């Protein structure tokens, strides 16, 4: 049963007498994932702040965190290496620019190496 009067969501909020007042929780709506053909991904080799270790950095993904995780998992599995995904970026350990470009284009993404 849904309760529209959940006081825990409004804890520490000043009362308003305006009947049309909508409480803003401060949470941003997650961006809807664009189809692969509309994604404009950029692939580059990054060595900054990584103790000289090279990583393949994929940027420009627009979509939900779940879709980003799924794409990162697919890339890491095919490359056979580790990595991470956060803030719309995918890090893959090592120099796998060409391999990730081939995988992304086969999956229908617009990608380029910069």
N, C-alpha and C positions, 0 to 999 in steps of 0.2 A: 504494500500500500504506500503510495507516494504521499509524502507530507510536505506541502508547500510552505509550512511555517516552521522550518527547521532553524532553531535559534543558534545552533553551532556555526552555521554559515555566516551569521551576522554578528558574531561575538566581537566586541570592542567597536561597534558601529554606533554613531550618534543617531538618535531617533529623528525622523523627518515626518512632518505633518502633511507633506505633499502626497496625495493619493496616487499620483502618476510616477512617483520616484522609483527608479530601478537601481538597485544596489549593484555596484561594480566590484566584482571580486578581484580585479586586477589580473585575471588570467586571460591570456591572449588565445584566440581561436587558432588551432593548428592549421597551417596552410594545406589546401587540398593538393594532392599529388597530380602533377601534370602528366599527360601521357608521354611515353618515351620519345616519340617523334618531336615533341615540343620542348624537351629538356635540352639545355645547352651546357653540356659538361666540359670542363677544362681539366686536362691531365698535365701534371708537371712533376719534375723531380725536385725534392726539397731536402736541403741538408742543414738548414738553420736551426739552431738550438737543439741539436740531436747528437752532439758529440761526434760529428763527422759521419754519422750513419745516414745513408740515403733512404728516403721513403718516397713512394709514389703518392702524390696528393691529387685527389679528384674533388673539384669544387663545382659549384653552380647547381647542385641538386635542389629542386623545389618540390617539397612534399612533406608527408608525415614522417615521424621518427621511425615508425614500424617499416615503412617502405624503404627508408634509408638503410636500416639494419638489414633488410632482406637483400638489397643490392650489394651492400658491403660483404655480407656472408657469401653471396654467389661469387664475387670477385676474389675474395680471400681463398675460397675453396678451390677455384680454378687455378689460381697462382700457386697454391700450396704453401702459403705463408700466413703470418699473423697480421694484425692491424687493428684499427679502431674506427669508430664512426660517431661523430658528434657535431653539432652546430652546422649541419648541412655539408660536412666535409667527410671524406673517406680517406684514411691513411692505410697504405699497404706497405709492409716492410720490404725494402729492397727496390731495385730499379725494374719495374714491370710496366713501363709506359706503353710499349708496343703491344704487349699481351692484353693489357686492360683496354686499349683502344680497339683491338680486334673483338674482344668479348662484348664491349658496349655497343659497337656498331652492329654486330650480329643480333644483339638483343633489341635493336631498333632505336637506340639512343643516338642523338647528335653529339659527337664528342670530337675533340681535337687536342693535340699535344701542343702546349705552349712552352 
